[in-house]
Amino acid sequence: MLGILDMQQIESLLYSEIVGRIGCHDENSTYIVPISYAYDGEYIYCHTREGKKLEMMRKNPRVCFEVDHQENMANWQSVIVWGTFEELKDVLLRAKALEQLHRRIYPMIPSETVRLSRDWPFRPDELNRIEGVTFRILAGEKTGRYERTDDQPFFAS
């Protein structure tokens, strides 16, 4: 059965996952890249190093963010969020974002790209000494779809 997620299911999926994909576009190309994130109901917070996605988002802050959960090919959920990129240079906003990311990602077994600092898995005393670029996406329009077999429970609550 195919279906449309309601807003509660969309929010639940955004809160429950830790890896999504950012789609960004400039005048010459479109780029989609996975990234770890934290969601607070209004913003999607991310941390990264300098590179192509940042170059593109700085030129065109309109982005698309996708997250999904897949049990198998017949049981999945997917959410798309259209939003606006904002690089966080203000020390208070950046620290808030890094705190969100630290709380969300800390329980997970991290790869090198997920570690926020050399102190990992510990939180540094001063969050703003974490290197790299911290940004957020103001979530706008959201849509979601799912597929499930009749004998499978709905996995996002």
ROTIVEX-453363 format. One record per residue: residue in three letters; x, y, z of N, C-alpha, C in turn. Coordinates in Angstrom, 2 decimals. Layout:
<recs>
<rec r="ALA" n_u="X" n_v="Y" n_w="Z" ca_u="X" ca_v="Y" ca_w="Z" c_u="X" c_v="Y" c_w="Z"/>
...
</recs>
This chain:
<recs>
<rec r="MET" n_u="0.84" n_v="-1.16" n_w="0.00" ca_u="0.00" ca_v="0.00" ca_w="0.00" c_u="0.89" c_v="1.24" c_w="0.00"/>
<rec r="LEU" n_u="0.62" n_v="2.17" n_w="-0.91" ca_u="1.30" ca_v="3.45" ca_w="-0.95" c_u="0.45" c_v="4.48" c_w="-0.25"/>
<rec r="GLY" n_u="1.08" n_v="5.47" n_w="0.39" ca_u="0.31" ca_v="6.48" ca_w="1.08" c_u="1.08" c_v="7.76" c_w="1.30"/>
<rec r="ILE" n_u="0.37" n_v="8.73" n_w="1.84" ca_u="0.93" ca_v="10.04" ca_w="2.16" c_u="1.06" c_v="10.16" c_w="3.67"/>
<rec r="LEU" n_u="2.22" n_v="10.57" n_w="4.15" ca_u="2.42" ca_v="10.77" ca_w="5.58" c_u="1.69" c_v="12.03" c_w="6.03"/>
<rec r="ASP" n_u="1.09" n_v="11.97" n_w="7.22" ca_u="0.50" ca_v="13.18" ca_w="7.78" c_u="1.61" c_v="13.97" c_w="8.49"/>
<rec r="MET" n_u="1.30" n_v="15.17" n_w="8.95" ca_u="2.33" ca_v="16.05" ca_w="9.52" c_u="2.98" c_v="15.44" c_w="10.77"/>
<rec r="GLN" n_u="2.22" n_v="14.74" n_w="11.58" ca_u="2.80" ca_v="14.09" ca_w="12.77" c_u="3.81" c_v="13.02" c_w="12.36"/>
<rec r="GLN" n_u="3.50" n_v="12.26" n_w="11.34" ca_u="4.42" ca_v="11.22" ca_w="10.85" c_u="5.66" c_v="11.84" c_w="10.21"/>
<rec r="ILE" n_u="5.47" n_v="12.94" n_w="9.49" ca_u="6.60" ca_v="13.65" ca_w="8.89" c_u="7.55" c_v="14.14" c_w="9.99"/>
<rec r="GLU" n_u="6.99" n_v="14.79" n_w="11.00" ca_u="7.81" ca_v="15.30" ca_w="12.10" c_u="8.52" c_v="14.16" c_w="12.83"/>
<rec r="SER" n_u="7.83" n_v="13.07" n_w="13.05" ca_u="8.42" ca_v="11.92" ca_w="13.73" c_u="9.62" c_v="11.38" c_w="12.98"/>
<rec r="LEU" n_u="9.50" n_v="11.29" n_w="11.67" ca_u="10.62" ca_v="10.79" ca_w="10.88" c_u="11.79" c_v="11.76" c_w="10.93"/>
<rec r="LEU" n_u="11.52" n_v="13.05" n_w="10.82" ca_u="12.60" ca_v="14.04" ca_w="10.89" c_u="13.33" c_v="14.00" c_w="12.23"/>
<rec r="TYR" n_u="12.59" n_v="13.81" n_w="13.32" ca_u="13.21" ca_v="13.72" ca_w="14.64" c_u="13.99" c_v="12.42" c_w="14.83"/>
<rec r="SER" n_u="13.54" n_v="11.33" n_w="14.22" ca_u="14.09" ca_v="10.02" ca_w="14.54" c_u="15.37" c_v="9.66" c_w="13.78"/>
<rec r="GLU" n_u="15.57" n_v="10.20" n_w="12.62" ca_u="16.75" ca_v="9.84" ca_w="11.82" c_u="17.92" c_v="10.78" c_w="12.13"/>
<rec r="ILE" n_u="19.12" n_v="10.38" n_w="11.72" ca_u="20.29" ca_v="11.23" ca_w="11.94" c_u="21.06" c_v="11.52" c_w="10.66"/>
<rec r="VAL" n_u="20.70" n_v="10.86" n_w="9.56" ca_u="21.35" ca_v="11.12" ca_w="8.27" c_u="20.27" c_v="11.48" c_w="7.25"/>
<rec r="GLY" n_u="20.48" n_v="12.59" n_w="6.59" ca_u="19.60" ca_v="13.01" ca_w="5.51" c_u="20.44" c_v="13.41" c_w="4.32"/>
<rec r="ARG" n_u="19.78" n_v="13.93" n_w="3.29" ca_u="20.48" ca_v="14.37" ca_w="2.09" c_u="20.08" c_v="15.80" c_w="1.75"/>
<rec r="ILE" n_u="21.08" n_v="16.62" n_w="1.47" ca_u="20.83" ca_v="18.00" ca_w="1.06" c_u="20.95" c_v="18.06" c_w="-0.46"/>
<rec r="GLY" n_u="19.95" n_v="18.68" n_w="-1.07" ca_u="20.02" ca_v="18.97" ca_w="-2.49" c_u="20.19" c_v="20.47" c_w="-2.66"/>
<rec r="CYS" n_u="21.24" n_v="20.87" n_w="-3.38" ca_u="21.49" ca_v="22.29" ca_w="-3.63" c_u="21.76" c_v="22.48" c_w="-5.11"/>
<rec r="HIS" n_u="21.59" n_v="23.72" n_w="-5.56" ca_u="21.68" ca_v="23.99" ca_w="-6.98" c_u="22.29" c_v="25.36" c_w="-7.21"/>
<rec r="ASP" n_u="23.18" n_v="25.45" n_w="-8.20" ca_u="23.63" ca_v="26.75" ca_w="-8.67" c_u="23.29" c_v="26.84" c_w="-10.16"/>
<rec r="GLU" n_u="23.77" n_v="27.85" n_w="-10.82" ca_u="23.37" ca_v="28.05" ca_w="-12.22" c_u="23.86" c_v="26.94" c_w="-13.14"/>
<rec r="ASN" n_u="24.83" n_v="26.15" n_w="-12.72" ca_u="25.41" ca_v="25.14" ca_w="-13.61" c_u="25.09" c_v="23.70" c_w="-13.25"/>
<rec r="SER" n_u="24.78" n_v="23.42" n_w="-11.99" ca_u="24.60" ca_v="22.02" ca_w="-11.62" c_u="23.77" c_v="21.86" c_w="-10.35"/>
<rec r="THR" n_u="23.33" n_v="20.64" n_w="-10.16" ca_u="22.62" ca_v="20.24" ca_w="-8.95" c_u="23.51" c_v="19.24" c_w="-8.22"/>
<rec r="TYR" n_u="23.51" n_v="19.31" n_w="-6.90" ca_u="24.38" ca_v="18.47" ca_w="-6.08" c_u="23.57" c_v="17.93" c_w="-4.92"/>
<rec r="ILE" n_u="23.65" n_v="16.64" n_w="-4.69" ca_u="22.96" ca_v="15.99" ca_w="-3.57" c_u="24.00" c_v="15.24" c_w="-2.77"/>
<rec r="VAL" n_u="23.97" n_v="15.46" n_w="-1.44" ca_u="25.01" ca_v="14.88" ca_w="-0.60" c_u="24.41" c_v="14.47" c_w="0.75"/>
<rec r="PRO" n_u="24.81" n_v="13.30" n_w="1.29" ca_u="24.33" ca_v="12.91" ca_w="2.62" c_u="25.03" c_v="13.72" c_w="3.70"/>
<rec r="ILE" n_u="24.32" n_v="13.92" n_w="4.82" ca_u="24.89" ca_v="14.66" ca_w="5.94" c_u="24.18" c_v="14.25" c_w="7.23"/>
<rec r="SER" n_u="24.92" n_v="14.19" n_w="8.33" ca_u="24.30" ca_v="13.97" ca_w="9.62" c_u="23.66" c_v="15.28" c_w="10.07"/>
<rec r="TYR" n_u="22.60" n_v="15.17" n_w="10.86" ca_u="21.84" ca_v="16.37" ca_w="11.23" c_u="21.13" c_v="16.17" c_w="12.56"/>
<rec r="ALA" n_u="20.64" n_v="17.29" n_w="13.09" ca_u="19.73" ca_v="17.29" ca_w="14.24" c_u="18.57" c_v="18.20" c_w="13.86"/>
<rec r="TYR" n_u="17.38" n_v="17.87" n_w="14.33" ca_u="16.17" ca_v="18.63" ca_w="13.99" c_u="15.50" c_v="19.05" c_w="15.28"/>
<rec r="ASP" n_u="15.05" n_v="20.31" n_w="15.33" ca_u="14.39" ca_v="20.80" ca_w="16.55" c_u="12.93" c_v="21.21" c_w="16.34"/>
<rec r="GLY" n_u="12.36" n_v="20.88" n_w="15.19" ca_u="10.99" ca_v="21.25" ca_w="14.90" c_u="10.87" c_v="22.48" c_w="14.04"/>
<rec r="GLU" n_u="11.96" n_v="23.25" n_w="13.96" ca_u="11.98" ca_v="24.45" ca_w="13.12" c_u="13.17" c_v="24.44" c_w="12.18"/>
<rec r="TYR" n_u="14.33" n_v="24.03" n_w="12.69" ca_u="15.56" ca_v="24.04" ca_w="11.92" c_u="16.17" c_v="22.66" c_w="11.84"/>
<rec r="ILE" n_u="16.88" n_v="22.42" n_w="10.74" ca_u="17.73" ca_v="21.26" ca_w="10.55" c_u="19.15" c_v="21.77" c_w="10.72"/>
<rec r="TYR" n_u="19.88" n_v="21.26" n_w="11.72" ca_u="21.23" ca_v="21.73" ca_w="12.03" c_u="22.26" c_v="20.76" c_w="11.46"/>
<rec r="CYS" n_u="23.33" n_v="21.32" n_w="10.89" ca_u="24.38" ca_v="20.52" ca_w="10.28" c_u="25.74" c_v="21.15" c_w="10.55"/>
<rec r="HIS" n_u="26.77" n_v="20.33" n_w="10.42" ca_u="28.14" ca_v="20.77" ca_w="10.59" c_u="28.96" c_v="20.10" c_w="9.49"/>
<rec r="THR" n_u="29.84" n_v="20.84" n_w="8.86" ca_u="30.59" ca_v="20.29" ca_w="7.74" c_u="31.91" c_v="21.02" c_w="7.56"/>
<rec r="ARG" n_u="32.66" n_v="20.56" n_w="6.60" ca_u="33.89" ca_v="21.23" ca_w="6.20" c_u="33.62" c_v="22.02" c_w="4.93"/>
<rec r="GLU" n_u="34.53" n_v="22.92" n_w="4.60" ca_u="34.41" ca_v="23.68" ca_w="3.35" c_u="34.36" c_v="22.72" c_w="2.17"/>
<rec r="GLY" n_u="33.58" n_v="23.08" n_w="1.17" ca_u="33.50" ca_v="22.24" ca_w="-0.02" c_u="32.39" c_v="22.68" c_w="-0.95"/>
<rec r="LYS" n_u="32.08" n_v="21.82" n_w="-1.90" ca_u="31.14" ca_v="22.14" ca_w="-2.97" c_u="29.75" c_v="22.50" c_w="-2.46"/>
<rec r="LYS" n_u="29.21" n_v="21.75" n_w="-1.49" ca_u="27.85" ca_v="22.05" ca_w="-1.04" c_u="27.76" c_v="23.43" c_w="-0.40"/>
<rec r="LEU" n_u="28.78" n_v="23.80" n_w="0.37" ca_u="28.78" ca_v="25.14" ca_w="0.97" c_u="28.90" c_v="26.23" c_w="-0.09"/>
<rec r="GLU" n_u="29.76" n_v="26.02" n_w="-1.06" ca_u="29.90" ca_v="27.00" ca_w="-2.14" c_u="28.54" c_v="27.22" c_w="-2.82"/>
<rec r="MET" n_u="27.85" n_v="26.11" n_w="-3.10" ca_u="26.57" ca_v="26.21" ca_w="-3.81" c_u="25.49" c_v="26.84" c_w="-2.93"/>
<rec r="MET" n_u="25.42" n_v="26.46" n_w="-1.66" ca_u="24.38" ca_v="27.00" ca_w="-0.78" c_u="24.61" c_v="28.47" c_w="-0.48"/>
<rec r="ARG" n_u="25.86" n_v="28.90" n_w="-0.45" ca_u="26.15" ca_v="30.33" ca_w="-0.25" c_u="25.67" c_v="31.14" c_w="-1.46"/>
<rec r="LYS" n_u="25.77" n_v="30.56" n_w="-2.65" ca_u="25.29" ca_v="31.24" ca_w="-3.86" c_u="23.77" c_v="31.22" c_w="-3.95"/>
<rec r="ASN" n_u="23.18" n_v="30.08" n_w="-3.60" ca_u="21.73" ca_v="29.90" ca_w="-3.69" c_u="21.25" c_v="29.21" c_w="-2.41"/>
<rec r="PRO" n_u="20.73" n_v="29.95" n_w="-1.44" ca_u="20.37" ca_v="29.38" ca_w="-0.14" c_u="19.10" c_v="28.51" c_w="-0.15"/>
<rec r="ARG" n_u="18.38" n_v="28.45" n_w="-1.27" ca_u="17.20" ca_v="27.59" ca_w="-1.35" c_u="17.67" c_v="26.15" c_w="-1.53"/>
<rec r="VAL" n_u="17.31" n_v="25.29" n_w="-0.60" ca_u="17.75" ca_v="23.90" ca_w="-0.63" c_u="16.57" c_v="22.96" c_w="-0.44"/>
<rec r="CYS" n_u="16.85" n_v="21.71" n_w="-0.71" ca_u="15.89" ca_v="20.64" ca_w="-0.47" c_u="16.60" c_v="19.64" c_w="0.45"/>
<rec r="PHE" n_u="15.88" n_v="19.11" n_w="1.42" ca_u="16.44" ca_v="18.15" ca_w="2.37" c_u="15.56" c_v="16.91" c_w="2.35"/>
<rec r="GLU" n_u="16.18" n_v="15.74" n_w="2.26" ca_u="15.43" ca_v="14.48" ca_w="2.21" c_u="15.93" c_v="13.55" c_w="3.29"/>
<rec r="VAL" n_u="14.99" n_v="12.86" n_w="3.92" ca_u="15.33" ca_v="11.83" ca_w="4.90" c_u="14.39" c_v="10.66" c_w="4.68"/>
<rec r="ASP" n_u="14.92" n_v="9.46" n_w="4.93" ca_u="14.07" ca_v="8.29" ca_w="4.76" c_u="14.41" c_v="7.22" c_w="5.78"/>
<rec r="HIS" n_u="13.49" n_v="6.29" n_w="5.89" ca_u="13.68" ca_v="5.11" ca_w="6.73" c_u="13.18" c_v="3.94" c_w="5.92"/>
<rec r="GLN" n_u="14.01" n_v="2.92" n_w="5.79" ca_u="13.64" ca_v="1.78" ca_w="4.97" c_u="13.84" c_v="0.49" c_w="5.74"/>
<rec r="GLU" n_u="12.74" n_v="-0.23" n_w="5.94" ca_u="12.82" ca_v="-1.56" ca_w="6.53" c_u="13.21" c_v="-2.58" c_w="5.46"/>
<rec r="ASN" n_u="12.60" n_v="-2.46" n_w="4.29" ca_u="12.89" ca_v="-3.27" ca_w="3.12" c_u="12.27" c_v="-2.57" c_w="1.92"/>
<rec r="MET" n_u="12.33" n_v="-3.17" n_w="0.74" ca_u="11.85" ca_v="-2.50" ca_w="-0.47" c_u="10.35" c_v="-2.22" c_w="-0.46"/>
<rec r="ALA" n_u="9.60" n_v="-2.91" n_w="0.37" ca_u="8.15" ca_v="-2.72" ca_w="0.40" c_u="7.66" c_v="-2.00" c_w="1.66"/>
<rec r="ASN" n_u="8.58" n_v="-1.60" n_w="2.52" ca_u="8.22" ca_v="-0.93" ca_w="3.78" c_u="9.20" c_v="0.20" c_w="4.04"/>
<rec r="TRP" n_u="8.78" n_v="1.41" n_w="3.69" ca_u="9.66" ca_v="2.57" ca_w="3.80" c_u="8.84" c_v="3.83" c_w="4.01"/>
<rec r="GLN" n_u="9.55" n_v="4.88" n_w="4.44" ca_u="8.99" ca_v="6.23" ca_w="4.57" c_u="10.03" c_v="7.21" c_w="4.04"/>
<rec r="SER" n_u="9.57" n_v="8.29" n_w="3.45" ca_u="10.46" ca_v="9.32" ca_w="2.92" c_u="9.83" c_v="10.69" c_w="3.12"/>
<rec r="VAL" n_u="10.65" n_v="11.66" n_w="3.54" ca_u="10.18" ca_v="13.03" ca_w="3.75" c_u="11.09" c_v="13.97" c_w="2.97"/>
<rec r="ILE" n_u="10.48" n_v="14.97" n_w="2.35" ca_u="11.22" ca_v="16.03" ca_w="1.67" c_u="10.84" c_v="17.35" c_w="2.32"/>
<rec r="VAL" n_u="11.86" n_v="18.16" n_w="2.60" ca_u="11.66" ca_v="19.49" ca_w="3.20" c_u="12.32" c_v="20.50" c_w="2.28"/>
<rec r="TRP" n_u="11.58" n_v="21.54" n_w="1.92" ca_u="12.17" ca_v="22.66" ca_w="1.20" c_u="12.50" c_v="23.72" c_w="2.24"/>
<rec r="GLY" n_u="13.69" n_v="24.30" n_w="2.14" ca_u="14.09" ca_v="25.25" ca_w="3.16" c_u="15.15" c_v="26.22" c_w="2.68"/>
<rec r="THR" n_u="15.64" n_v="27.00" n_w="3.65" ca_u="16.61" ca_v="28.05" ca_w="3.37" c_u="17.85" c_v="27.86" c_w="4.23"/>
<rec r="PHE" n_u="18.99" n_v="27.78" n_w="3.57" ca_u="20.29" ca_v="27.63" ca_w="4.21" c_u="20.69" c_v="28.93" c_w="4.91"/>
<rec r="GLU" n_u="21.26" n_v="28.78" n_w="6.11" ca_u="21.81" ca_v="29.93" ca_w="6.84" c_u="23.09" c_v="29.48" c_w="7.55"/>
<rec r="GLU" n_u="24.21" n_v="30.06" n_w="7.16" ca_u="25.48" ca_v="29.77" ca_w="7.83" c_u="25.47" c_v="30.46" c_w="9.19"/>
<rec r="LEU" n_u="25.89" n_v="29.75" n_w="10.22" ca_u="25.84" ca_v="30.28" ca_w="11.58" c_u="27.22" c_v="30.79" c_w="11.99"/>
<rec r="LYS" n_u="27.38" n_v="32.10" n_w="11.95" ca_u="28.64" ca_v="32.73" ca_w="12.35" c_u="28.55" c_v="33.35" c_w="13.73"/>
<rec r="ASP" n_u="27.34" n_v="33.72" n_w="14.15" ca_u="27.13" ca_v="34.26" ca_w="15.49" c_u="27.49" c_v="33.17" c_w="16.51"/>
<rec r="VAL" n_u="28.33" n_v="33.48" n_w="17.49" ca_u="28.83" ca_v="32.46" ca_w="18.42" c_u="27.71" c_v="31.82" c_w="19.24"/>
<rec r="LEU" n_u="26.68" n_v="32.55" n_w="19.60" ca_u="25.58" ca_v="31.97" ca_w="20.37" c_u="24.73" c_v="31.02" c_w="19.53"/>
<rec r="LEU" n_u="24.41" n_v="31.43" n_w="18.31" ca_u="23.63" ca_v="30.56" ca_w="17.42" c_u="24.42" c_v="29.31" c_w="17.04"/>
<rec r="ARG" n_u="25.71" n_v="29.51" n_w="16.79" ca_u="26.57" ca_v="28.37" ca_w="16.44" c_u="26.67" c_v="27.38" c_w="17.60"/>
<rec r="ALA" n_u="26.84" n_v="27.90" n_w="18.81" ca_u="26.92" ca_v="27.03" ca_w="19.98" c_u="25.61" c_v="26.27" c_w="20.19"/>
<rec r="LYS" n_u="24.48" n_v="26.94" n_w="19.99" ca_u="23.18" ca_v="26.27" ca_w="20.11" c_u="23.07" c_v="25.13" c_w="19.10"/>
<rec r="ALA" n_u="23.49" n_v="25.38" n_w="17.87" ca_u="23.45" ca_v="24.34" ca_w="16.84" c_u="24.37" c_v="23.18" c_w="17.18"/>
<rec r="LEU" n_u="25.58" n_v="23.48" n_w="17.61" ca_u="26.52" ca_v="22.43" ca_w="17.97" c_u="26.02" c_v="21.61" c_w="19.16"/>
<rec r="GLU" n_u="25.36" n_v="22.26" n_w="20.10" ca_u="24.77" ca_v="21.55" ca_w="21.23" c_u="23.68" c_v="20.60" c_w="20.75"/>
<rec r="GLN" n_u="22.83" n_v="21.07" n_w="19.84" ca_u="21.79" ca_v="20.20" ca_w="19.26" c_u="22.42" c_v="18.98" c_w="18.58"/>
<rec r="LEU" n_u="23.44" n_v="19.22" n_w="17.79" ca_u="24.11" ca_v="18.13" ca_w="17.09" c_u="24.78" c_v="17.17" c_w="18.07"/>
<rec r="HIS" n_u="25.43" n_v="17.72" n_w="19.08" ca_u="26.12" ca_v="16.88" ca_w="20.05" c_u="25.13" c_v="15.99" c_w="20.79"/>
<rec r="ARG" n_u="24.00" n_v="16.54" n_w="21.22" ca_u="22.99" ca_v="15.75" ca_w="21.92" c_u="22.38" c_v="14.68" c_w="21.02"/>
<rec r="ARG" n_u="22.19" n_v="14.99" n_w="19.75" ca_u="21.53" ca_v="14.05" ca_w="18.85" c_u="22.47" c_v="12.96" c_w="18.36"/>
<rec r="ILE" n_u="23.69" n_v="13.33" n_w="18.03" ca_u="24.61" ca_v="12.38" ca_w="17.43" c_u="25.42" c_v="11.61" c_w="18.46"/>
<rec r="TYR" n_u="25.58" n_v="12.15" n_w="19.67" ca_u="26.42" ca_v="11.52" ca_w="20.70" c_u="26.11" c_v="10.04" c_w="20.93"/>
<rec r="PRO" n_u="24.83" n_v="9.64" n_w="21.01" ca_u="24.57" ca_v="8.22" ca_w="21.30" c_u="24.93" c_v="7.27" c_w="20.17"/>
<rec r="MET" n_u="25.19" n_v="7.78" n_w="18.98" ca_u="25.47" ca_v="6.95" ca_w="17.83" c_u="26.95" c_v="6.60" c_w="17.76"/>
<rec r="ILE" n_u="27.26" n_v="5.51" n_w="17.10" ca_u="28.66" ca_v="5.15" ca_w="16.86" c_u="29.11" c_v="5.96" c_w="15.66"/>
<rec r="PRO" n_u="30.02" n_v="6.91" n_w="15.86" ca_u="30.32" ca_v="7.84" ca_w="14.78" c_u="31.44" c_v="7.40" c_w="13.85"/>
<rec r="SER" n_u="31.31" n_v="7.82" n_w="12.62" ca_u="32.42" ca_v="7.72" ca_w="11.68" c_u="33.25" c_v="8.98" c_w="11.82"/>
<rec r="GLU" n_u="34.34" n_v="9.05" n_w="11.12" ca_u="35.20" ca_v="10.24" ca_w="11.21" c_u="34.46" c_v="11.50" c_w="10.78"/>
<rec r="THR" n_u="33.57" n_v="11.39" n_w="9.78" ca_u="32.87" ca_v="12.58" ca_w="9.28" c_u="31.78" c_v="13.06" c_w="10.22"/>
<rec r="VAL" n_u="31.34" n_v="12.23" n_w="11.15" ca_u="30.28" ca_v="12.61" ca_w="12.09" c_u="30.85" c_v="13.25" c_w="13.35"/>
<rec r="ARG" n_u="32.09" n_v="12.93" n_w="13.69" ca_u="32.71" ca_v="13.49" ca_w="14.89" c_u="32.79" c_v="15.00" c_w="14.78"/>
<rec r="LEU" n_u="32.29" n_v="15.67" n_w="15.80" ca_u="32.28" ca_v="17.12" ca_w="15.76" c_u="33.62" c_v="17.74" c_w="16.14"/>
<rec r="SER" n_u="34.40" n_v="17.01" n_w="16.94" ca_u="35.68" ca_v="17.58" ca_w="17.38" c_u="36.65" c_v="16.46" c_w="17.73"/>
<rec r="ARG" n_u="37.88" n_v="16.86" n_w="18.00" ca_u="38.91" ca_v="15.90" ca_w="18.43" c_u="38.57" c_v="15.31" c_w="19.81"/>
<rec r="ASP" n_u="37.72" n_v="16.00" n_w="20.56" ca_u="37.33" ca_v="15.54" ca_w="21.89" c_u="36.32" c_v="14.39" c_w="21.85"/>
<rec r="TRP" n_u="35.80" n_v="14.09" n_w="20.68" ca_u="34.74" ca_v="13.10" ca_w="20.54" c_u="35.10" c_v="11.82" c_w="21.26"/>
<rec r="PRO" n_u="34.21" n_v="11.21" n_w="22.02" ca_u="32.78" ca_v="11.49" ca_w="22.09" c_u="32.40" c_v="12.49" c_w="23.19"/>
<rec r="PHE" n_u="33.39" n_v="13.17" n_w="23.74" ca_u="33.09" ca_v="14.11" ca_w="24.81" c_u="32.82" c_v="15.50" c_w="24.25"/>
<rec r="ARG" n_u="32.03" n_v="16.24" n_w="24.95" ca_u="31.68" ca_v="17.61" ca_w="24.57" c_u="32.81" c_v="18.52" c_w="25.04"/>
<rec r="PRO" n_u="33.38" n_v="19.33" n_w="24.15" ca_u="34.42" ca_v="20.26" ca_w="24.60" c_u="33.81" c_v="21.33" c_w="25.50"/>
<rec r="ASP" n_u="34.64" n_v="21.88" n_w="26.38" ca_u="34.15" ca_v="22.94" ca_w="27.27" c_u="33.63" c_v="24.13" c_w="26.48"/>
<rec r="GLU" n_u="34.29" n_v="24.47" n_w="25.40" ca_u="33.90" ca_v="25.61" ca_w="24.57" c_u="33.49" c_v="25.08" c_w="23.20"/>
<rec r="LEU" n_u="32.18" n_v="25.04" n_w="22.94" ca_u="31.69" ca_v="24.50" ca_w="21.68" c_u="32.21" c_v="25.25" c_w="20.46"/>
<rec r="ASN" n_u="32.40" n_v="26.53" n_w="20.59" ca_u="32.81" ca_v="27.32" ca_w="19.43" c_u="34.27" c_v="27.11" c_w="19.03"/>
<rec r="ARG" n_u="35.00" n_v="26.29" n_w="19.77" ca_u="36.36" ca_v="25.97" ca_w="19.31" c_u="36.34" c_v="24.78" c_w="18.35"/>
<rec r="ILE" n_u="35.16" n_v="24.19" n_w="18.14" ca_u="35.02" ca_v="23.12" ca_w="17.15" c_u="35.22" c_v="23.72" c_w="15.77"/>
<rec r="GLU" n_u="36.13" n_v="23.14" n_w="15.02" ca_u="36.43" ca_v="23.64" ca_w="13.68" c_u="35.33" c_v="23.27" c_w="12.70"/>
<rec r="GLY" n_u="35.33" n_v="23.91" n_w="11.55" ca_u="34.37" ca_v="23.59" ca_w="10.50" c_u="33.26" c_v="24.63" c_w="10.44"/>
<rec r="VAL" n_u="32.31" n_v="24.38" n_w="9.57" ca_u="31.21" ca_v="25.29" ca_w="9.32" c_u="29.93" c_v="24.69" c_w="9.87"/>
<rec r="THR" n_u="29.22" n_v="25.49" n_w="10.64" ca_u="27.94" ca_v="25.07" ca_w="11.20" c_u="26.86" c_v="25.87" c_w="10.50"/>
<rec r="PHE" n_u="25.78" n_v="25.18" n_w="10.13" ca_u="24.69" ca_v="25.88" ca_w="9.46" c_u="23.37" c_v="25.25" c_w="9.85"/>
<rec r="ARG" n_u="22.32" n_v="25.94" n_w="9.47" ca_u="20.99" ca_v="25.41" ca_w="9.70" c_u="20.15" c_v="25.67" c_w="8.46"/>
<rec r="ILE" n_u="19.11" n_v="24.89" n_w="8.35" ca_u="18.15" ca_v="25.04" ca_w="7.27" c_u="16.81" c_v="25.34" c_w="7.92"/>
<rec r="LEU" n_u="16.25" n_v="26.49" n_w="7.60" ca_u="14.91" ca_v="26.82" ca_w="8.08" c_u="13.93" c_v="25.98" c_w="7.28"/>
<rec r="ALA" n_u="13.24" n_v="25.08" n_w="7.98" ca_u="12.32" ca_v="24.16" ca_w="7.31" c_u="11.08" c_v="24.90" c_w="6.85"/>
<rec r="GLY" n_u="10.72" n_v="24.72" n_w="5.60" ca_u="9.51" ca_v="25.30" ca_w="5.03" c_u="8.50" c_v="24.20" c_w="4.74"/>
<rec r="GLU" n_u="8.09" n_v="24.12" n_w="3.50" ca_u="7.12" ca_v="23.11" ca_w="3.09" c_u="7.69" c_v="21.70" c_w="3.28"/>
<rec r="LYS" n_u="6.84" n_v="20.78" n_w="3.74" ca_u="7.26" ca_v="19.40" ca_w="3.98" c_u="6.24" c_v="18.46" c_w="3.35"/>
<rec r="THR" n_u="6.73" n_v="17.40" n_w="2.74" ca_u="5.85" ca_v="16.35" ca_w="2.21" c_u="6.45" c_v="15.01" c_w="2.58"/>
<rec r="GLY" n_u="5.61" n_v="14.00" n_w="2.62" ca_u="6.09" ca_v="12.67" ca_w="2.95" c_u="5.24" c_v="11.59" c_w="2.29"/>
<rec r="ARG" n_u="5.89" n_v="10.50" n_w="1.98" ca_u="5.23" ca_v="9.34" ca_w="1.37" c_u="5.69" c_v="8.08" c_w="2.11"/>
<rec r="TYR" n_u="4.92" n_v="7.02" n_w="1.93" ca_u="5.30" ca_v="5.74" ca_w="2.48" c_u="4.77" c_v="4.61" c_w="1.62"/>
<rec r="GLU" n_u="5.38" n_v="3.46" n_w="1.82" ca_u="4.85" ca_v="2.21" ca_w="1.30" c_u="4.97" c_v="1.20" c_w="2.41"/>
<rec r="ARG" n_u="3.97" n_v="0.35" n_w="2.53" ca_u="4.04" ca_v="-0.73" ca_w="3.52" c_u="3.17" c_v="-1.88" c_w="3.07"/>
<rec r="THR" n_u="3.53" n_v="-3.07" n_w="3.51" ca_u="2.70" ca_v="-4.23" ca_w="3.27" c_u="1.67" c_v="-4.30" c_w="4.38"/>
<rec r="ASP" n_u="0.54" n_v="-4.87" n_w="4.10" ca_u="-0.54" ca_v="-4.92" ca_w="5.08" c_u="-0.17" c_v="-5.64" c_w="6.37"/>
<rec r="ASP" n_u="0.76" n_v="-6.59" n_w="6.29" ca_u="1.12" ca_v="-7.35" ca_w="7.49" c_u="2.26" c_v="-6.70" c_w="8.29"/>
<rec r="GLN" n_u="2.76" n_v="-5.56" n_w="7.85" ca_u="3.84" ca_v="-4.89" ca_w="8.54" c_u="3.31" c_v="-3.74" c_w="9.37"/>
<rec r="PRO" n_u="3.81" n_v="-3.55" n_w="10.59" ca_u="3.39" ca_v="-2.40" ca_w="11.37" c_u="3.96" c_v="-1.11" c_w="10.79"/>
<rec r="PHE" n_u="3.28" n_v="-0.03" n_w="11.06" ca_u="3.76" ca_v="1.29" ca_w="10.64" c_u="4.87" c_v="1.66" c_w="11.59"/>
<rec r="PHE" n_u="6.10" n_v="1.89" n_w="11.11" ca_u="7.26" ca_v="1.98" ca_w="11.99" c_u="7.58" c_v="3.36" c_w="12.51"/>
<rec r="ALA" n_u="6.96" n_v="4.42" n_w="12.06" ca_u="7.20" ca_v="5.74" ca_w="12.66" c_u="5.95" c_v="6.15" c_w="13.42"/>
<rec r="SER" n_u="6.17" n_v="6.61" n_w="14.63" ca_u="5.01" ca_v="7.01" ca_w="15.44" c_u="5.07" c_v="8.49" c_w="15.76"/>
</recs>
